[in-house]
Structure formats: structure tokens, C-alpha cells
Amino acid sequence: MKTIIEPFKIKTVEPIYFTTESERETKLKDAGNNLFGLKGKDVIIDLLTDSGTSAMSAQQWAGILNGDESYAGSESFYRFEAIIKKIMGFKHVIPTHQGRAAEKILFSIVGGPDTIIPNNTHFDTTRANIEFSGAKAVDLLNKDGKNPSLIADFKGNMDTELLEAFLKENHEKVPLVMLTITNNSGGGQPVSMQNIKEVRAICKKYNKPMFLDACRFAENAYFIKIREKGFENKSILEICQEMFSYADGMTMSAKKDALVNIGGFLALNDDTLAMESRNVLVVTEGFPTYGGLAGRDLEAIAIGLEEILDEAYLQYRIRTISYLGEKLTEAGVPILLPTGGHAVYIDAASFCKHIPAEEFPGQAIACALYLKGGIRSCEIGSVMFGKKDENGKHIAPDLELVRLAFPRRVYTQSHIDYVAEVILEVFEEKEKLKGYKITQEPPFLRHFTASFEEIA
Ligand SMILES: *Cc1c(COP(=O)(O)O)cnc(C)c1O
């Protein structure tokens, strides 16, 4: 059949609360025009993030009851460790309360002043943890990935020529190379097996470990299966096993492709680094068999990691994203093409040509989508990644995007039809949108807590 249906039935429901446009105006103002400041119940469709927002399965909820809460040596930990070893194959598995805790542990050991960590594109928490350690974070995204309207299969790839040149010059300062699959900040675009292999070969040449930021490993594997020659008949598990076989370690937010609401881990092969990591873990997270998690969380992750490998789920997942993408593209809304694994990204610079980067075109669109239809999205552009030079002049990132991230197994097709309708209405009146200025901001990850004012 041509219709791809949700491969699940709904067993438990949660109400959506409806607000009027004028109520939303007040709520947004009270939140300092920052969508992170809104209460969840004041949002109709929440596409702020796909992180920790998944609907768990009946099996996972059963696992929650079955969780073993032993402080040391929990059965749930051994199930968690076993599935990670089966899919990812690393020798050491270190649970953490979420992905950034794994990053914090890793970079507090290998980072620090005078070190540089390259990546295809660093995610915001990865970059923040690297910079917090005193190290520098460098993005080496391939050229295609910087062109939002170009259709290509693997726009998340690392530019291997740049990586080679970079390591030639800086190898003494580089403790490891990261590769983010799929490339979240680069638009949820996949990385090909070929690229993973090439990055691996370059790392080998310079004797550098390669770590995967593997939050969306299953979505990446699905794209490899449908787009890369030679993988069409392989199972998702086999593709995952091959991807991880080229890496020396990984960081993971279980809030993404482990289908849970909290959790993460660090996994790696090196014994010394694992010992040092566990030393930090016991101080900041907890004992090595629970990290920052309850036994029940480990249990739910173990089950989620099995469920995410289901091809029917991944097909529905990727199709939901492309379905919204097609509706927007047909109506002329500029989006990052092709659509990626977990989100549709509006190309805010093309959508609002009249708003310059330093006036945050993405923020203008994100606020408008909330006011019009109660949709919460996330700016990924000058608010999140903008910098200032010595003279206080704004340095814009490569892309100005608004991300509509899809929680896993939460919304149905009619929710997505509604989202499309709201975006099209805002698009029709795009000339009326105004830029924003920041009135207050913290030193790190400013997008979470900054306040904004509309520029009159
Ligand atoms: C979400 C995410 C992280 C951080 O994980 P948290 O669980 O939110 O701390 C790191 N890298 C990527 C690519 C992510 O998407």
C-alpha cells in the first residue's frame, strides 16, 4: 500500500489545551519572547525538541516496574549494558543522566586549554562542554551541507579534505575527532557509511580516536539503508553494528533514539580513558552501574534501544518528516532540503529576507508560529550560535534555521496537517514579521534563558 501508517495503536492519551491568539500574546510576552520560557500546557503542538519527548511503549512502561533499584550491580544495568554491547560493540558502557553529562565527563578529561575538537557540526551542548573545558570546537561540515536548498543524500558528512588538512596542521592539539550522526545542528542530515570510513582512515593515519555523537544512530542507519549502495538488503542492526565498528567510542543522549524521557551514556574501548571517566562519574553522576539514572530508567533504555531498530517504525518516522516537508515545499516555503531524520528546518534567512541575521529572523518566525497556532519550534541560528567580534559586530553562523522537531510516536497525521496550515498562514504574511533584539543573556547556551524584544 502507498499509505504509510503509524506502526502503533494509542493506549494512553494526554489532553491538549487550546489557547486563543490573544492569550498567547500575553504568555509570550511574559516569557520574554523566548519559547523556552513558556509553560508546556500553553503550547498546542510542541515541536521544540525531539529530546526526551518520546511516547514510551507498553513494554517500556512494564520495564519501568521491573527495574532493579539495587545501588550496585542492578540487573537493569546488565540488560542496558548487554544491548549497547550488541548494537554498538564497545567494551565499556558508562551510564549518565543525559547526553551532555557524557560530554562533560569526556571533555573534562580529554579537553582543556590548547586542545581543539573537530566535528562535522558540534551540537550546542557538545560545543558548550568543549568550550567550558577551555578547549576549542571546530566544525568541518562538507560544502553540500552548507547549501540549504541543494538536494543531496548525505549532507551531514564531514569534509574529509578539510579534516585531513586540519589534522596535518593541528594534530598535536587534537585529542579526538567527533562525528555527529545524524548531524542535528546541520539539519538532521545523515552521514554516509563511506564518510564514517574515510574519517576513520584519516583518524588512524594521525593516531586519533574517533568518537560518534550517536544520539540519532538508528535514523542515520535507516538513511544509509535507503540511500547508500550496498546496504539495501542489510538489517538496521547490521548497519548500526558496522557504523560503530569504525569508532573508538560514543556519546549518547537516550532521550533521542532510545525512546525514553531521560538518560544517556558514554561507551568506549580504551581501558585507561574508561577508568578516568568512571572516576569523574562517581563524583558527578553516581556509581558506575547506575550513573545518574534509576534502575527503571536503565530498563526502559534497554527496551527502547531494541524497539528503535524496527524498520517499520523508522520508515514511519522518516516519512512523517518528509510529509510535512513536501507540503511546505509545494507551497513555496523555503526549508532545508532534503528533510532529515527528526525535524523540518525552515530556512529563516530566505523566509524573512527583510530581517538581517543580527535581528534574528529565526526568532521572528518561531514567535509568529506560536502566536498564530500555538506551535512551539526552536531557533537554530544567530540566537543559538551567533558570536560577536572584538568590535561587537555580529558574526552569524552558516545557516539561520527554525527547527520543527518531532517527538517520537507522539503526534498523528492530523496534527502535522495542522502544523502545515499554521506555517503557510505565517508565510503568507511574512513581510509583516519584525526582527528581535536581545535584552538579557547568560554567558553559555544563551538561547535557553535570554529575553527578547521585538524591534519596532
Ligand atoms: C541532544 C543532543 C546532545 C545532548 O544530549 P542531552 O541528553 O540533551 O544532554 C548531544 N548531541 C546531539 C547531537 C544531540 O542531539
The ligand as a Gaussian input file, in Angstrom:
#p B3LYP/6-31G(d) Opt

LIG

0 1
 C       20.556000      16.122000      22.383000
 C       21.920000      16.045000      21.867000
 C       23.021000      16.086000      22.734000
 C       22.887000      16.318000      24.228000
 O       22.083000      15.400000      24.863000
 P       21.172000      15.770000      26.150000
 O       20.568000      14.475000      26.539000
 O       20.190000      16.795000      25.711000
 O       22.095000      16.315000      27.199000
 C       24.265000      15.968000      22.170000
 N       24.442000      15.833000      20.845000
 C       23.409000      15.798000      19.989000
 C       23.642000      15.630000      18.519000
 C       22.116000      15.916000      20.466000
 O       21.096000      15.892000      19.606000

